[in-house]
Amino acid sequence: LFLAFIALVPSLIESVTNISTFKGLGATSLLILVGVAIDTSKQVQTYLISKNYENILK
């Protein structure tokens, strides 16, 4: 359901705004951007947790 929503977002934006520049921004690009954002946030959380453990061990 989430992937279907992501796949339809560029078409919906294009039909609502009548701007055709969103054709280049396809569903695959959006999925990659969301995946990278999620991975980056997980890495930041892991780094902060590891720093917390280092402070506990000292």
Helices and strands as residue ranges (DSSP letters): H 2-17, G 20-23, H 27-57
